[in-house]
Amino acid sequence: MAMTLRLTDEEADALRVRAEFEHRSMQEVARQAVREYIESHSRADLLEHVLDEELPRYAEALERLGQ
């Protein structure tokens, strides 16, 4: 699916410089950044969910272990 990404002049310049430094296209660098963002936030969301949902079940056991 195609989409348009609107960047400020400063963002576009920074992306261009980074892409040139890495000998990659601006599109490749931007797509990699999106993938890394999604992966990073997906892990954080999963961990938060597990802590919110599962930790209370084991709160008493964890408290006892801490004594």
Secondary structure, 3 states (H helix, E strand, C coil): CCCCCCCCHHHHHHHHHHHHHHCCCHHHHHHHHHHHHHHHHHHHHHHHHHHHHHHHHHHHHHHHHCC
